[in-house]
Amino acid sequence: SEPLVDVVEGTQVVTTDCAVKTYDIARVTEADMVMENAPFVITAKREDLVHAFVTFFDVQFTRSKVRFTTSPTAKYTHWKQAVLYMPECLNMRAGEQIHGTLSCRPNARNPRDLDIVVKYSLHGEYQEAEEEVKYFMR
């Protein structure tokens, strides 16, 4: 139930990535930082088992043209990635998709902690799955 913050090798990533939320840092408010049911769709690039969702962020400052990413496929950063393990592995074929939503909000008792909920479904040739998983990040 607690995400693992660690380095994920790009070769371990089975699916495409998907932007879940975009912020304009010049206009973002504290209320904007709460995500409720942000939709995502990711597609398997090869036949493989999927064990977890891997989260990362990209930053782009357009005025200074500074850009970087914490993606597993990019150069290492100290931010690493957050790995949200699934209750059961998903057996996917290339081209199959996981559809889902991501919710993330500060914890009511400690706003530095995060309450995360991932709802997802897979309707594949090998497997059908539908889950709602709650995570707590300290």
N, C-alpha and C positions, 0 to 999 in steps of 0.2 A: 504493500500500500504506500510505500515511500519511494519516490523516484530515485534512481541512482544517478549521481552526477559523475560522469566518467568520459573518457575518450572512446569514441566509436570509430572504427576504421571504415573508410568509405566503401571498401569491398564487402563489408557485412550488410550494407543497406540493400534491401531486396526491392523496394518500391521507388516510385517517383516521389519527389517532395511536393509540398503544397503550402502556399502562404495561407495562414489562418487569420491573421490580423495585420493590418498596416496602420502605422501611426505617423502623423505629421508632428514632429517634435516641437514645432513652433506654435502649434494650436492644441495639443493634447491636454486633456484635463485629468484630474485624479479619477473621476467617474468613468472616463474612457478606458481606464486600465482594467476594468472588470469585463471579462468575456462571458457572454451567456450564449451557449449553443452555437458557437461559430462553426459553420459547416466545413467539412473537408472531404476530398476524394483523393485516394492514392491508388496507383496502378502498379501491379507486380511487373517487374522488368524481366524476371526469369522464374522458372519453377523452383520453389524453395519453401522453407518453413519461416514464418514470421513470428518472432517471440515478443516483440515490444514495439512501441512507438518511440521514435527518437525526435526530441525537440531541439531546435536551435534558432538563432536569430541572425538577421542580416541588418547592417546599418549603412545608411547612405546619407551623407551631408551634402546636399546639392550645391550649396554656396561655395564650399571649400573643395568639393569633388573628392572628399575622403569617403572611402568605402571599405567595408570588411564583412566577413561572414564567419560564423562559428559552425558552419556545416561540416559534417563528417568527411565530405569530399574535398575540403579546403585545408590550408595550412593550419596547424595546431594553434589554438589560443588558450589562454588560461581559463576561459569561461567553460570550455569543454562542451558537452551536451547533457541533456537530461533524458534518461531512459525510463520509460513507463512500461514496465513489464505487464503482459497480458496474463489472465488466469490460465489460459491454455494456448498453445501454439496454433497458428492458422496454417494450413497446408494449401498453398496457392500455386496456380499455374500462371504463366506469363500472360498479361493482358487482363487478368481478373482484378476487380476493384474492391477496396474497402471504403464504404461510405460511413461518415460519422459526424459527430459534433464534439467540440471541445469547450468546456466551461472552466474558467479560472478566476478566482477571487481571493482577496486577502482573507485570512482566517479571522473570525470574529474576536477571538481572545488575544491573538498576537498578529498584528497586521503585516509583520515581516514574514510570516508563514503563509503558504498558499494552499487553498482547497481546490483540487482539480478533479473534474469529472469528464471521462471520455466515454461516449456512447458510440458503438460501431456495429456494423453488420457486414457480413461477407456471404454472398450467394454464389459459391464456386462449384466447379465440377467435382472436386474431392470433398468439399466441406461446406456446410451451412453454419453460420454463427451469428449470434446477436448478443451483445453484452453491454452493460453499463458498469464501469469500473471507477471507484473513487480512490483518489490518491491524496496524500498529505505531504507537502514539501516543507521541510524546516529550513 
